[in-house]
Amino acid sequence: MLDVHDLCAGYGATRVLFGIDFKVDRGQVVTLLGRNGMGKTTTVWSIMGDLRRTGSIRLDGQNISRFSSNQVCKAGIGLVPEGRHIFPNLTVRENLVVAAAERPGAGEGWTLDRVLSMFPSLGSRLSNFGNQLSGGEQQMLAIGRALMTNPRLLILDEATEGLAPRIRAEIWACLGRLKTLGQSILLIDKNFAHINQIADYHYILRKGRIAWYGTSAELSAAAHIQKEHLGV
């Protein structure tokens, strides 16, 4: 599905990533973990084509290393960015339908009705503008908008950051359902307990390098790794 090799990137003259390797197999939930400032979001923006980078990024065997962000989205990566970035002056309905895209081999496919079945609370808010929603509703909308692209790979950067416990629980339930549907997911979040319940594999970043990688069972058993890199 996604295969990243020797990825280097940064901002101007400042290097942030130093040759990282990781992959997401089809149907897997894979996480990028680590303390703040270790390069997780830089990795996401590098994949999405928003930063100058070197190395190899392949999606379903296609080399997307030199793709623009628009081309990356068309290739099949849907992003739920940190901070949500929904369109504040569009309605909920408009935020969703503007992203609608058919994709060959997407199975049942995500439609407006199907997204609303995943997030019923958005159904009563279809005529509300994006800036009239709560933080939790905006996050649901951001996920729904990404699903409307019918992505091969869904990336979520800080999936539940700053949300109330009830809303966080709803988001985690949504991600669990997406996993059962076979959606490939690359996930960044700080909620280790929930992450470990749904993720297949983890990569921990430290100062722009992969410091550790392994399965959920292996990470659960590695208390010293959790303490050193995650503060758990």
Phi and psi in degrees as a GROMACS rama.xvg file:
@    title "Ramachandran Plot"
@    xaxis  label "Phi"
@    yaxis  label "Psi"
@TYPE xy
-111.135  128.852  LEU-2
-132.603  111.898  ASP-3
-110.49  128.047  VAL-4
-135.112  127.207  HIS-5
55.6756  42.7477  ASP-6
-77.2371  124.358  LEU-7
-124.445  138.203  CYS-8
-163.3  166.664  ALA-9
-175.09  -162.64  GLY-10
-125.583  109.103  TYR-11
64.11  -127.844  GLY-12
-85.8239  -1.97009  ALA-13
-93.1047  113.713  THR-14
-81.8889  134.933  ARG-15
-116.219  -40.5985  VAL-16
-107.884  136.845  LEU-17
-125.264  69.2777  PHE-18
73.6904  53.279  GLY-19
-88.2037  149.311  ILE-20
-127.002  133.017  ASP-21
-164.634  166.892  PHE-22
-147.614  157.626  LYS-23
-125.52  115.634  VAL-24
-81.1989  161.097  ASP-25
-58.0404  129.413  ARG-26
81.3542  -0.440652  GLY-27
-86.0174  153.883  GLN-28
-108.329  116.409  VAL-29
-121.229  140.506  VAL-30
-113.711  151.548  THR-31
-110.031  117.556  LEU-32
-118.653  166.892  LEU-33
144.242  164.654  GLY-34
-69.7462  170.543  ARG-35
-61.2552  142.511  ASN-36
81.858  12.9755  GLY-37
-92.6407  -8.66689  MET-38
114.371  9.88475  GLY-39
-65.8829  -52.2752  LYS-40
-67.169  -34.6141  THR-41
-60.2852  -38.2647  THR-42
-61.4964  -44.2896  THR-43
-61.736  -48.3981  VAL-44
-67.1822  -28.5841  TRP-45
-67.4982  -45.2718  SER-46
-59.648  -40.2401  ILE-47
-77.6598  -3.61341  MET-48
84.4006  17.4437  GLY-49
-97.0303  -1.95982  ASP-50
-131.174  151.25  LEU-51
-69.286  133.18  ARG-52
-147.862  160.531  ARG-53
-124.084  165.366  THR-54
107.642  -171.237  GLY-55
-118.222  131.746  SER-56
-128.341  117.7  ILE-57
-122.142  136.352  ARG-58
-120.89  116.719  LEU-59
50.8797  38.8121  ASP-60
86.4549  -12.7282  GLY-61
-87.0519  130.185  GLN-62
-75.7988  112.34  ASN-63
-110.504  16.9586  ILE-64
-59.1008  -30.2087  SER-65
-108.486  12.3883  ARG-66
-73.3938  146.355  PHE-67
-73.5304  169.227  SER-68
-61.0292  -37.6893  SER-69
-63.9422  -41.624  ASN-70
-68.4958  -35.9874  GLN-71
-62.8524  -44.0086  VAL-72
-61.8729  -43.7992  CYS-73
-65.058  -29.185  LYS-74
-70.6395  -21.3715  ALA-75
125.647  21.7076  GLY-76
-108.045  123.474  ILE-77
-104.642  133.234  GLY-78
-116.821  131.937  LEU-79
-107.93  97.7861  VAL-80
-77.3873  158.07  PRO-81
-59.61  131.376  GLU-82
88.5616  -1.82729  GLY-83
73.945  -52.6442  ARG-84
53.9561  42.3874  HIS-85
-73.877  166.1  ILE-86
-84.7973  111.166  PHE-87
-67.7333  -28.0782  PRO-88
-100.69  12.2281  ASN-89
-108.612  151.439  LEU-90
-72.8405  169.156  THR-91
-57.2287  -46.6292  VAL-92
-58.9587  -44.6085  ARG-93
-66.586  -39.4793  GLU-94
-57.9699  -35.8536  ASN-95
-79.5128  -50.4334  LEU-96
-71.6613  -24.2804  VAL-97
-65.7261  -22.1354  VAL-98
-97.0466  -2.38563  ALA-99
-61.1632  131.856  ALA-100
-150.055  135.155  ALA-101
-86.7992  143.963  GLU-102
-137.277  120.825  ARG-103
-54.7468  134.596  PRO-104
81.0049  11.7422  GLY-105
-82.9913  6.18088  ALA-106
69.9698  -134.423  GLY-107
-60.8703  -35.4553  GLU-108
81.576  150.297  GLY-109
-96.905  124.595  TRP-110
-119.275  173.154  THR-111
-57.4658  -46.9147  LEU-112
-62.7687  -38.7826  ASP-113
-70.0055  -38.5995  ARG-114
-63.2659  -41.1351  VAL-115
-68.0933  -26.9911  LEU-116
-71.6038  -27.8796  SER-117
-76.0499  -36.4048  MET-118
-127.243  77.4695  PHE-119
-57.8945  -30.636  PRO-120
-64.2541  -22.597  SER-121
-74.0042  -20.985  LEU-122
-61.7587  -34.8946  GLY-123
-85.3403  0.082633  SER-124
-117.687  15.1258  ARG-125
-58.449  -30.9912  LEU-126
-92.6795  -3.34852  SER-127
-80.6549  146.957  ASN-128
-77.3055  157.354  PHE-129
-56.75  -35.9541  GLY-130
-79.1167  1.51248  ASN-131
-99.0863  2.45031  GLN-132
-94.7637  155.668  LEU-133
-72.498  168.666  SER-134
-59.3814  -40.9746  GLY-135
-65.3296  -41.3125  GLY-136
-65.9985  -37.5471  GLU-137
-63.6579  -38.3625  GLN-138
-67.8497  -40.5212  GLN-139
-60.24  -41.748  MET-140
-64.8856  -40.5629  LEU-141
-63.5943  -39.8285  ALA-142
-67.8182  -45.0857  ILE-143
-60.0482  -40.7504  GLY-144
-62.3473  -42.2196  ARG-145
-64.9882  -38.2635  ALA-146
-66.5323  -31.4471  LEU-147
-64.0324  -18.4825  MET-148
-79.1661  -4.17721  THR-149
50.8075  61.4719  ASN-150
-74.9601  146.046  PRO-151
-70.5886  -38.8427  ARG-152
-129.075  130.769  LEU-153
-107.127  125.091  LEU-154
-110.466  129.929  ILE-155
-123.674  119.482  LEU-156
-102.494  113.54  ASP-157
56.9219  67.1925  GLU-158
-61.8052  -33.1124  ALA-159
-126.552  16.752  THR-160
-61.9047  130.267  GLU-161
74.4237  12.2258  GLY-162
-98.1879  153.065  LEU-163
-66.0612  152.309  ALA-164
-53.5736  -39.9679  PRO-165
-64.5737  -40.7737  ARG-166
-70.5482  -39.7467  ILE-167
-57.4313  -43.4833  ARG-168
-61.1217  -38.0522  ALA-169
-67.8716  -38.9042  GLU-170
-66.1055  -43.4921  ILE-171
-63.9618  -37.657  TRP-172
-62.8663  -40.4282  ALA-173
-60.636  -46.084  CYS-174
-65.0664  -35.5397  LEU-175
-63.3693  -40.4597  GLY-176
-66.7763  -39.7753  ARG-177
-62.4384  -37.3258  LEU-178
-63.5342  -43.4359  LYS-179
-64.0732  -24.9686  THR-180
-82.0354  -4.58406  LEU-181
89.1838  13.9761  GLY-182
-71.9265  127.827  GLN-183
-76.3993  132.732  SER-184
-137.277  134.404  ILE-185
-111.754  122.488  LEU-186
-126.865  134.387  LEU-187
-118.835  127.321  ILE-188
-165.04  164.65  ASP-189
-104.362  -4.997  LYS-190
-84.6584  86.9148  ASN-191
-61.07  -40.0258  PHE-192
-59.9086  -45.8412  ALA-193
-73.2202  -40.4591  HIS-194
-56.134  -45.8763  ILE-195
-68.0745  -20.2507  ASN-196
-76.2556  -29.9444  GLN-197
-112.282  -15.613  ILE-198
-84.4151  146.787  ALA-199
-90.647  -34.3834  ASP-200
-150.174  150.247  TYR-201
-130.95  143.629  HIS-202
-124.687  129.47  TYR-203
-105.783  126.044  ILE-204
-97.4364  138.312  LEU-205
-139.183  114.228  ARG-206
52.5536  45.4741  LYS-207
78.2248  12.6504  GLY-208
-131.163  154.74  ARG-209
-75.982  115.685  ILE-210
-93.1844  -24.522  ALA-211
-163.571  151.218  TRP-212
-151.197  151.255  TYR-213
169.742  -178.363  GLY-214
-79.5499  170.625  THR-215
-62.3061  -40.2607  SER-216
-62.65  -41.0864  ALA-217
-67.821  -39.0588  GLU-218
-69.9049  -37.2733  LEU-219
-61.1011  -34.4526  SER-220
-83.799  -9.47583  ALA-221
-103.764  74.0741  ALA-222
-60.4528  -34.544  ALA-223
-68.0016  -34.3116  HIS-224
-68.4686  -43.1832  ILE-225
-59.1657  -44.9887  GLN-226
-67.87  -42.2101  LYS-227
-71.732  -40.2435  GLU-228
-108.647  -20.5537  HIS-229
-118.61  -12.2926  LEU-230
68.4736  25.6146  GLY-231
